[in-house]
Amino acid sequence: MNNQPLVSIIMAVKDTAIYLDECIQSIINQTYQNWELIAVNDHSSDGSDQLLQTYANSDTRIRFFNSDRPKLIPTLQVGYKHAKGILINRMDSDDKMPDYKLEVLVNEWEKYGKGTVIAGGTEHFVDEGEVGDGFLKYEQWLNEVARTSTHYQEIYKECVIPSHCWLIHKEDFDAVGAFDPIIYPEDYDLCFRLYRQGYNIVGIDKILHHWRDRSNRISRTWDEYKDNRYFELKLRFFYEIDRDRSRPLVLWGAGKNGKDMAKLLQSYDDTFFWACDNERKIGKDIYGVRMQHYQNISELQNPQIMVVVSAPQGKSEIKTQLDTWNKKPVLDYWFFA
């Protein structure tokens, strides 16, 4: 065991006592045993703190702390200060790990070493009923991203790495700010920081996490997650990482996504070519910008193209058109929805 790197698992806990036994037992049952669980209680009122203390008393690999500040990110910060491992993972206190999770992550990471993030697939589950269609579609997309290691190609669509399904060296994690930024959604912000740093993200075509869906999960109840398009976050990193102002910018899409993105683009004091295929809108001025037919994009010199169309059929047709123009993902175009 001493030759195996220690994995520090950081877990924030907020009123999840009814799930904690399943969660922690799934960690204890890991085939990879050189781990430490740093569990931090975020002002729970359901006895979660007593349960965590009981586990800490029975297993020296489990350490329990109380957060001095409320909410998720400050609680994760408290836990991370106590991390002793050279490899870092995060866990959600209502979820479960398959028993091979850490072993698969560590074995894959050791093939590459520092500068690499390992990311795997996820599977939703519910205690009663069925997982919602939206979560199933997101899960399928996430798992395809992991299978094909297309995280950076897909990063402006949605969060490409689930908050609980990655492994990174502590020095690499520190270099991108760890849990420091108070920005939600925190997992998506982390993905962009990994992208900005240029780390190699290696996806694994394997389910590495069981993700519980429930009506009171924070992604359903917090205002920070209400508009799950996260255009402001996406655009901030786009201008920081990918936007080249020497190239013309194209906004493709004239629906609600297009209008909302256009307003944000104007706040960046940037000019853009706005295009769509809606004959009723082509030729009209919207927010002071003349709407163009998408075929006119081909006349632009080396444009950067932001696609905000969300309909699957529409995205597929646009991708075919971009291929016809020999445009390349990440270099020439990005899907933002």
N, C-alpha and C positions, 0 to 999 in steps of 0.2 A: 504493500500500500504506500510506503514511503516514497516509492519511485513515481507514484501517480500524482499529478498536480491537484492541489486542493481547489475545489469549486465552492465559491461563496454564493449561496442562494439568498437573494434579498426579497423579503416578503412583507408587504404592508397588510395589516389586518384591521378591518372595520366591520364589526357586528356580523361576523361569519361563523359564529360558534357552531351552528348546526352542520357546517361543512368541514370544519377543521380536522376532525378525526380522519375522514377520507383523504383530505389533502395531505396532511403530514404523514399518514401511513404510506401514501404512495411515494413519498420521498424516502422514508425509512426503507422501503422495499426495493430501492434502486440496486441494480446489479453492480453499479459503480458506487463504492462506499466511502471514498475520500471526499466528503462534502461537509459543509457547515451550513446550517439554516439560521439565518438572522431574521427573526420574526419581530416586527415592531407593531405594537398596538396603537391604533389611532383613535383613542378616546372611545372605545367600544362600551356599550351599555348592556351587552347580552351575556357577559361572562367569558368573552373570548380571552381576556387577560389571564383569568385563572387557568383556563385550559392550556394556554401557552406556557404558563409557569410550570404546570404539571409535566408537560413534555420536556421542558428544559431541565427539570429535576431528574428525569429518567434517562436522558440521553445527552451526553456532554457535547455532542455535535450540534445541539440545538441551543441557541441563545435567544433570550427574550428581553426586549426593551419596550419602554413606553415612549411614545412621541411627545415632545414638548410643544409641538405645533400641530394644528389640525390640517387635514386634507392629504391627498395621496403623495404628491411630490415631496413635501417636507418630511413626511413619514419615511419615504424611501431614502432620503438624504440621511436621516438619523441612522438607519440600518447600514448604509454604505460606509459610514465612518468607522464601523466596527469590523469591516470585512478583512479577513486575513488571507484569503485565497488569492492565487495568481490568475484564476479564471473566474469570471462573473456571469451569473445567470439571475434572472428574476422570476418569481413565482407569484401567482394570484391565489389568495387564500381560500377561494371557493372552487378551485380547479383540481385536476388530478394529473399526475405524470404516469405514462406507461413505464414499466419497471426498467426498460432499456434506455430511457431518454438520455441520462447523463453519460452513460457509457458510449452511446452513439455520437453525442456531441463532442466529447473529449477525444475519442479516437479519430474523428474527422479533423478536429482542430490540430491535433498533433502532426497531421500530414503537411500542414502549411505553416503553423506557428504565428508569431506576431504579425500584425497587419492584416489579419483575416478574421472575419466574423462568420460563424457557422449558424445557419438558419434552417429550420425544418418545417414540416407540415403540421396542421392542427385539425382537430375534429370536435365539433360542437356536440353537446348533449344537454338534455333537460331531465328534470326529475319526473315531470308529468307532461303528457301530451307529446307534441312533435316540435322539432326545431323549425323556426320560421324560415320561409323561403329566402328572405333577404340574407340571413346569416349563412344558409347553405350555399348560396351563390358566391358570397364573399369567401367562404371556406374553400370552395372549389377553385376560385381564382387564386387565393393564397397558395394553395397546394401546387397549382400549376406553375406559379412564380418560383416556388422552392424547387420543383422538379427540373425546371429549365434554367435556374439561376439567372433570371431576367429582372432582378430587383431594381437595378438602376434604369432599365428600359421602361419599367412600369411605375416608377416611383411617384409620378405626378397624378396617377389615377386614384390610388388609395394607399393607406399604410401597408407597406410590402412585407414587414416583419412583425408578427404578433408580439405583444409586450413580453410574453413569457417564453418565447421560442427562439432564443439566441444564446450564443456563448461567445465571449470576447475576453482577451487578456486585459488584466486590470490597468496596465499602463496605456493600452490603446483606448480603454474606456475613459480613463482620466484625460487623455489627449483631446477627446471630443466633448468634454464637460460633464461626463457621467450623468448624475441626476440633478445637476446644478440648475439648469434653466427652469424657471417656473412658467412653463408653457404647456398648455393642453391643446390637443391630445399629446401626451408626453411620449408615447411610443412612436408616433408619426414624426414628431420633432427629432427624436433620436435617429430615425432612419435617414433623415435629411442631413444630420450632422455626420453620420457615417459616410454618406455620399460625398459631402463636402471634403471630408478628410481623404477620400479616395481609397478607402479600405476595400480589399477583396472580399466580396460576400459570396460564400459558397452555400448553395442550397442543397438540402437532402430530401430525396424523394421517399420520405417516410413520416408517418404520423408521430410527432414527438410530444404532443400535448393534447389533453382532453379539456376542452374549454366549455365551462358551464354557462348556459344561457338562462337568464332569469329576469323577471319583470323589473326588479329593482337594482339591476347592475348599473353602474354609474354612466355607462355609455348610453343608457336609456333615460336617465333622470337628471343628469347635470346639464346646466345651460351651456357649458363649454363644448359639449358634444352635440348640441341640438342641430346645427347646420353641418352635417357630416360631409359636405363638399370641401371644407377647409381651404377655401380659395385664398384667403389672406396668408395663411401659412405657406401654401404652395407657391404663391407668387413672390413672397419674400425670398424664398430660397432660389426660385428660378432666376430672379434678378441678381442674386449673389453668386450663383454657380454657373448658370447656363446662358443668360441673356448676353448677346453681343450686339451692342447698339450700333455697330457699323453695318449690321445686316437689317433689312426690312423685317418688321414683325407682322405676322398674320394672326388674326383671331378668326377661327372657323367655327361658326355656329351663331344663330340669331335668336335662339329661344331664351328662356329665363337664365340659363347658365351663361349664354353669350352676353346678355345685357348686364348681369351682375359682374362678370369678369371685365367687361368694357369699362364700367365705372371705376373698378380697381386699377386698371391699366392707366386710366387718365390721371389717377392720383400719383402715378410714377413719372408724370411729365414725359410720357413716351408716345410717339405717334404709331399708329398701327393701321394695317389694311384689314378691313372687316369683310368677311365673305360668308356666303351661305348658298343654298339652292332653292330658297323660298322666293318664288317669283313675285309675291305680294310685297316683299320687303326690299328686293333688289332695286337699287336706284333711289331709295329713300334715305334721308338723313336721320340717324338715330344718335342722340347725344352729340350731335355735331359731326358725325362720321358718316360718309356716304357708303351704303351697303353695296358690295360688289358681288358679281357671280363668281363662284369658286373657281371656275375655269380660268379666270384672269390671274389666279395665283401663279400659273405657269409662266407668265410674262415677267414676274419679279426676279431680280438678280439675287440668288442665294438667300432666300428668305428663311426665317425661323418661324415655324408654324405651330400655334397652340390650338389644339382641337378640344372644344368643349361640348361637343355633341354627346349625349348620353345614351341614346337609343342603340341597342346592340346592332341592329341591321344597318343603321346609319354609320356607326363606327366601322363596321366591316366594309361598307362601300367606300368610305373615305380612305381606309387603309389600302384598298385595291387601287384607288386613284393615286395615292402617294407612291405606291410601288411603281405605277406606270410612269410617274415623273422621276423615278430613280431617287426618291428621297429616302433618307436613312433615319431610323429612330435614334434618339439622343443627339445625333448630329444636326438633323434638319427639322424634326417634328417631335411633339410630345402630346399624349392624350391626357387631358386634365379632368376627365369624367369617365 
